[in-house]
């Protein structure tokens, strides 16, 4: 493939809260404007042992530092395979790519806690990835925002604005990974956003426990259950939902212990799944009604965009609230695969780093100001 001289190519690698593996995209960023092109995509699946280890590392345990370091090495080997696949599929060599944006796997996220600064930890071995690929690797995007008093999340709203902003109407973007994060795009150009609650993290956990499957495909199992009003009310009483933004969350809050503490014992497993699905739809609608009530459209990305039951519940709740048909649509209708959006955002953040431009939105994260996000590990070319 011939590459025009006035453009930059970066790779984005994202492994999210769902722990299903590494999503990778190779993006082209033309000079002078925010338009982009996806040149290739690839996915590397975590094996069961690595998935279990990463899940265990979300909680305190024995010999954590040793185990985390080895898990990071294994993830970097998987990431290098994804990079090789992207280059092969695009017909390019490593010399054509400016940098890799490596997110890593979040195992702890506690901004602002304990000492007033807190921390966020994404497991990765960027040095190893640079050695394996020969590429410059930009990583650790969240820590600088946290050091500046921010949440370190979500970081995707600025990228969403470049892709989905509509100067005629307010629109929103909802990423349904393990956690749901909402981007608010006002027609006048203002950008907002925050995590709004669990998405797949609890539904996947429950499906794994009761179906022996990694997730509830298309939400088919949840659709057979009945929403339990009392259980839903207990879910909704979680204080996180009432907090104003900026805010972020993760497995530190929404985990097995949280779910067990809600009194799910004795409730039909299918009914619990239906109620968890309703919680995700309710939380998205609650925050959208509070922050961007006149949104004309909700773009949905992440694995949850393929949960047709969840998509239908969101459309029903939001349409009932606004008194008209609410457009709840997959980002695929905008030409961006729902599974590519977050990886593309980290390719964009790597590009921003190379351009020495800020990557955070202060209104979203609450940081003291715009910051250049990331740390660079030069490649061994």
C-alpha positions in Angstrom: 0.0 0.0 0.0 1.4 3.4 -1.0 1.2 5.9 1.9 0.7 9.6 1.1 3.6 11.6 2.6 1.4 14.0 4.5 -0.1 11.6 7.0 0.8 9.6 10.2 0.1 6.0 10.8 -0.3 4.7 14.3 -1.6 1.5 15.9 -3.9 1.4 18.8 -4.1 -1.6 21.2 -6.9 -1.9 23.8 -7.7 -4.6 26.3 -10.7 -3.6 28.3 -12.6 -4.6 31.4 -14.2 -7.6 29.7 -10.8 -9.3 29.6 -11.5 -11.0 26.3 -8.2 -10.1 24.7 -6.4 -7.3 22.7 -8.2 -5.3 20.0 -5.9 -3.7 17.5 -6.3 -1.2 14.7 -4.0 0.5 12.3 -5.1 4.0 11.6 -4.1 6.7 9.2 -4.2 10.3 10.4 -4.0 12.8 7.5 -2.2 16.1 8.3 -4.2 19.2 8.9 -7.6 17.8 10.0 -9.2 15.1 12.2 -10.4 12.8 9.5 -9.0 9.3 9.6 -9.0 5.9 7.9 -8.9 2.4 9.4 -6.4 0.4 7.4 -6.5 -2.9 9.3 -8.0 -4.5 12.4 -7.0 -7.6 14.4 -7.8 -9.3 17.7 -5.8 -11.5 20.0 -7.7 -13.6 22.4 -6.5 -14.2 26.0 -6.3 -17.8 26.9 -8.3 -19.0 30.0 -5.2 -19.0 32.3 -4.2 -15.4 31.4 -7.8 -14.2 31.7 -8.1 -15.8 35.2 -4.8 -14.3 36.3 -5.8 -10.8 35.1 -9.1 -11.1 36.9 -7.4 -12.3 40.1 -5.0 -9.3 39.9 -8.0 -7.0 40.3 -8.0 -8.0 44.0 -5.3 -8.2 46.6 -3.5 -11.6 46.6 -0.3 -13.4 47.2 2.9 -12.5 45.3 1.1 -9.8 43.3 4.2 -8.0 41.9 5.7 -11.2 40.5 2.4 -12.4 39.0 1.6 -9.0 37.6 5.0 -8.7 35.9 4.7 -12.1 34.2 1.1 -11.4 33.2 2.3 -8.1 31.6 5.0 -10.0 29.7 2.4 -12.5 28.3 0.1 -9.6 27.3 3.0 -7.9 25.4 3.7 -11.1 23.5 0.1 -11.3 22.5 0.1 -7.6 21.6 3.2 -8.1 19.4 1.3 -10.8 17.5 -1.6 -8.4 16.9 0.8 -5.8 15.6 2.3 -8.3 13.2 -1.1 -9.2 11.9 -2.1 -5.6 11.4 1.0 -4.9 9.4 0.6 -8.1 7.3 -3.1 -7.3 6.6 -2.3 -3.7 5.5 0.7 -4.8 3.5 3.0 -2.5 5.4 6.3 -2.8 7.4 7.1 -1.5 10.8 9.1 1.4 9.3 5.7 2.8 7.9 4.2 3.2 11.4 5.0 6.1 13.7 4.0 4.6 17.0 1.9 2.1 18.9 -0.6 3.4 21.5 -0.7 0.7 24.2 -3.4 0.9 26.8 -2.7 -2.2 28.8 -5.0 -4.0 31.2 -6.5 -2.0 34.0 -6.3 -3.9 37.3 -6.7 -1.1 39.8 -8.3 2.3 39.4 -8.5 4.5 42.5 -8.0 8.2 41.4 -8.1 10.8 44.2 -8.3 8.2 47.0 -6.1 7.5 50.0 -3.5 10.4 49.7 -5.5 12.9 47.7 -3.8 11.7 44.4 -4.6 8.0 44.2 -3.5 5.9 41.3 -4.5 3.9 38.3 -2.6 0.8 37.2 -2.7 -0.6 33.6 -0.6 -3.8 33.3 1.8 -3.8 30.3 5.4 -4.2 29.4 5.9 -1.4 26.8 9.7 -2.0 26.8 9.1 -5.6 25.7 6.6 -4.6 23.1 9.1 -2.1 21.7 11.8 -4.9 21.6 9.4 -7.4 19.9 8.1 -5.0 17.3 10.9 -2.5 16.8 8.2 0.2 17.1 8.0 3.3 19.3 5.4 2.5 22.0 3.4 5.2 23.8 1.7 3.9 27.0 0.5 4.9 30.5 -2.0 7.4 29.2 -4.0 7.8 32.3 -1.4 8.5 35.0 -0.6 12.1 34.1 -4.3 13.1 34.2 -4.6 11.5 37.7 -1.5 13.3 38.8 -3.1 16.5 37.7 -6.1 15.8 39.9 -8.2 14.1 37.3 -10.0 10.8 37.1 -7.8 9.5 34.3 -11.0 8.4 32.6 -12.7 8.4 30.3 -10.1 9.4 27.7 -12.1 8.7 24.6 -14.5 11.7 24.5 -12.1 14.0 22.5 -11.8 11.2 19.9 -15.5 10.7 19.9 -16.0 14.4 19.2 -13.9 14.2 16.1 -15.9 11.3 14.7 -19.5 11.8 15.9 -20.0 15.5 16.6 -23.0 17.0 14.8 -23.3 20.8 14.7 -27.0 20.6 14.2 -28.1 18.5 17.2 -26.8 17.1 20.5 -25.6 13.5 20.3 -24.1 11.1 22.7 -21.7 8.1 22.5 -22.0 5.2 24.8 -19.2 2.7 25.1 -20.5 -0.6 26.5 -17.3 -2.5 27.4 -17.0 -4.0 30.9 -17.9 -0.5 32.2 -20.3 1.9 30.5 -18.8 5.3 29.7 -20.9 8.1 28.2 -19.6 10.9 26.0 -21.8 14.0 25.6 -21.4 16.0 22.4 -23.3 19.3 22.4 -24.1 20.8 19.1 -22.2 24.0 20.1 -19.0 21.9 20.5 -18.9 21.4 24.2 -17.7 18.0 25.3 -18.7 16.1 28.4 -18.4 12.5 29.6 -17.9 10.1 32.5 -18.4 6.5 33.4 -22.1 5.8 34.1 -22.1 2.3 35.6 -21.6 -1.3 34.7 -22.1 -2.6 31.2 -20.9 -6.2 30.5 -18.8 -6.7 33.6 -21.6 -8.1 35.8 -23.6 -9.7 33.0 -20.6 -11.5 31.7 -19.7 -12.7 35.2 -23.2 -14.0 35.8 -23.3 -15.7 32.4 -19.9 -17.4 33.1 -21.2 -18.6 36.4 -24.6 -20.0 35.2 -24.1 -20.7 31.5 -20.4 -21.7 31.4 -20.1 -19.2 28.5 -18.0 -16.1 28.4 -21.0 -13.9 27.8 -24.7 -13.9 27.1 -24.7 -13.9 23.2 -27.0 -11.1 21.9 -28.6 -11.0 25.4 -30.7 -14.0 24.5 -30.6 -15.5 28.0 -31.4 -12.3 29.7 -34.3 -11.8 27.4 -35.9 -14.9 28.8 -35.9 -13.5 32.3 -38.1 -11.1 34.1 -36.8 -7.9 35.7 -37.2 -8.1 39.5 -38.3 -4.7 40.7 -37.0 -5.1 44.3 -33.6 -6.3 43.1 -33.4 -3.5 40.6 -34.1 -1.0 43.3 -31.3 -2.4 45.4 -28.9 -2.1 42.4 -30.1 1.4 41.7 -29.4 2.4 45.4 -25.6 2.2 44.7 -24.3 5.7 45.6 -22.1 5.8 42.4 -25.2 6.5 40.3 -26.1 9.7 42.2 -22.6 11.2 42.1 -22.0 14.0 39.6 -19.2 13.9 37.1 -16.3 13.8 36.7 -16.4 10.2 37.8 -15.0 6.8 36.8 -15.3 3.3 38.1 -14.3 -0.3 37.4 -14.0 -3.7 38.9 -12.9 -2.1 42.1 -16.6 -1.4 42.7 -18.7 -3.5 40.3 -17.5 -7.0 41.0 -18.6 -10.4 42.3 -18.7 -9.2 45.9 -20.9 -6.2 45.0 -23.3 -8.5 43.2 -23.5 -11.1 46.0 -24.1 -8.3 48.5 -27.3 -7.3 46.6 -29.3 -10.4 47.6 -29.3 -12.3 44.4 -29.4 -15.7 46.2 -32.7 -17.4 45.6 -33.6 -15.3 42.5 -33.9 -17.1 39.2 -30.5 -16.7 37.4 -32.3 -15.6 34.2 -34.2 -13.0 36.2 -30.9 -11.7 37.7 -29.5 -11.4 34.2 -32.5 -9.6 33.0 -32.3 -7.2 35.9 -28.6 -6.6 35.3 -29.4 -5.7 31.7 -32.1 -3.3 32.9 -29.7 -1.7 35.3 -27.2 -0.9 32.5 -30.0 0.5 30.3 -31.5 2.5 33.2 -28.1 4.0 34.2 -27.4 5.1 30.7 -30.8 6.8 30.4 -30.5 8.3 33.9 -27.3 10.1 33.1 -28.3 11.1 29.6 -31.6 12.6 30.9 -29.6 14.5 33.6 -26.8 15.8 31.4 -28.0 15.9 27.7 -31.8 15.5 27.8 -32.4 16.7 24.2 -29.9 14.3 22.6 -31.2 13.3 19.2 -29.1 10.1 18.8 -27.1 7.7 20.9 -24.2 6.0 19.2 -23.2 2.7 20.8 -19.9 0.9 20.7 -18.1 -1.8 22.5 -19.2 -5.4 22.8 -22.6 -4.4 24.3 -23.6 -3.0 20.9 -24.1 -6.6 19.9 -26.5 -7.3 22.8 -29.7 -6.7 20.9 -31.8 -7.1 24.1 -29.8 -4.4 25.8 -30.0 -2.1 22.8 -33.8 -2.6 22.7 -34.2 -1.8 26.4 -32.2 1.4 26.0 -34.3 2.5 23.0 -37.5 1.7 24.9 -36.5 3.6 28.0 -35.1 6.6 26.2 -38.0 6.8 23.7 -40.5 6.7 26.5 -38.7 9.5 28.3 -38.4 11.9 25.3 -41.8 11.1 23.8 -40.4 10.2 20.4 -38.4 7.5 18.7 -34.9 7.7 20.1 -32.1 6.7 17.7 -30.0 4.1 19.5 -27.6 2.9 16.8 -24.3 1.0 16.5 -21.3 3.0 15.5 -21.1 0.6 12.5 -23.6 2.9 10.9 -20.9 5.6 11.0 -18.3 3.4 9.4 -16.5 2.4 12.6 -16.9 -1.2 13.9 -18.1 -1.1 17.6 -15.2 -3.3 18.6 -12.6 -0.9 17.0 -13.7 2.4 18.6 -11.6 2.2 21.8 -8.5 0.9 20.1 -8.9 3.6 17.5 -9.0 6.2 20.3 -5.7 5.0 21.7 -4.2 5.1 18.2 -5.4 8.7 18.2 -4.0 9.4 21.6 -0.6 8.1 20.4 -0.9 10.5 17.5 -1.7 13.3 19.9 1.4 12.4 21.9 3.6 12.5 18.8 2.1 15.9 17.9 2.8 17.1 21.5 -0.9 17.9 21.8 -3.1 17.3 25.0 -5.2 14.2 25.0 -7.5 14.9 28.0 -10.8 16.9 28.2 -10.7 18.9 31.4 -14.5 19.0 31.7 -14.6 15.2 31.5 -11.7 14.1 33.7 -11.6 17.0 36.2 -7.8 17.5 35.7 -6.4 20.9 36.5 -5.7 21.6 32.9 -5.0 20.0 29.5 -2.1 17.5 29.6 0.1 15.6 27.2 -0.7 12.0 28.0 1.6 9.1 27.8 5.2 7.9 28.1 7.4 6.9 25.2 9.5 3.7 24.9 11.5 4.1 21.7 11.6 1.1 19.3 14.7 -0.9 18.4 14.7 -0.3 14.7 
